[in-house]
Amino acid sequence: MEKYGYELELDIVGGRKAPTMAHRAKLALAGEIDFLSGLHHETYRERARGEKRLVYLAQAQNNWDDRLLAPPKIAGFRDLSGKKIICHTKAPCVAGNLRAVLESCGLRPDEIHIEATEVASGKHLDFVDRVLSGDADAALVDMPFDLYGQKKGLHIVDLPDRPVIHNTTLCVTTDYIKANRETVISFLKGFIEAVHFFKTRPEEVVRILKANLARRYGLEEEEYYAHLQREWARLLSKKPYPLPSAIENVYALDVGKDPAMKSIGPMEPWDLHYLRVIDDSGFIDKLYAS
């Protein structure tokens, strides 16, 4: 990002310090935040209230990244019927996706028992340990905690892939775009180059991940960060366009079930014009060709 004139100061917050999604939306609308990532539902809620300034510019992840860990006695999804599954967040794009996947596999709603709580990323070790102790039958965790669980004797339950709008969703207000068009394009270019760096320079990325996450995660071994880089390099898109199926999924998880938002279409908050300008210039193709 510094290449495009941004001076970055990283401020990691979590738990009670982290503003809620609804609060983040309000901060953006008030002009206190310029760019947001991870605001997947509030844009639709705000539009239903008549507030149409929040828009999405890009989406670098279109496939699910969460992993469901279980002991050997849980051989497949049918064995999860009536079992206690712990989940690291109540967010519809996480707990909601898990429920939807299990229902698509044939489990009835009354057979699915998900205990969702909001926890900081470093607490995922506790989730794995709860399965190991028998306090829970399975746990939905982020990477690299799936590898930690596997090393402890758990396995990843094989579930169908699911298109998602998740994590790296760049959001901004139309007010900011109008006043800062070139800044928006520069930010998008920096974002695209950051994804390229992540995908193509694994050794450097692993060092950065370990230096910034080892203490927070409670995992010191380099293999966890090599796993994290390798899996995310596979998930991140070179060209950060959302898949139509992913948009339909996030819409159906929340918006489609709320009568107050039934008049809002799935594509309404998406403005991919600026990404298209960059893509049509050949910027992304040249980046990967080099």
Sequence and secondary structure as in RCSB ss.txt:
>XXXX:A:sequence
MEKYGYELELDIVGGRKAPTMAHRAKLALAGEIDFLSGLHHETYRERARGEKRLVYLAQAQNNWDDRLLAPPKIA
GFRDLSGKKIICHTKAPCVAGNLRAVLESCGLRPDEIHIEATEVASGKHLDFVDRVLSGDADAALVDMPFDLYGQ
KKGLHIVDLPDRPVIHNTTLCVTTDYIKANRETVISFLKGFIEAVHFFKTRPEEVVRILKANLARRYGLEEEEYY
AHLQREWARLLSKKPYPLPSAIENVYALDVGKDPAMKSIGPMEPWDLHYLRVIDDSGFIDKLYAS
>XXXX:A:secstr
 GGGT         GGGS  HHHHHHHHHTTS S EES  SHHHHHHHTT   EEEEEE B B   EEEE TT  
SGGGGTT EEEES   IIIIIHHHHHHHHTT  GGG EEEE    GGGHHHHHHHHHHTS SEEEE TTHHHHHH
HTT EE      B   S EEEEEHHHHHH HHHHHHHHHHHHHHHHHHHH HHHHHHHHHHHHHHHHT   HHHH
HHHHHHHHHHB SS    HHHHHHHHHHTGGG GGGTTS TTTTB  HHHHHHHHTTHHHHHHH 
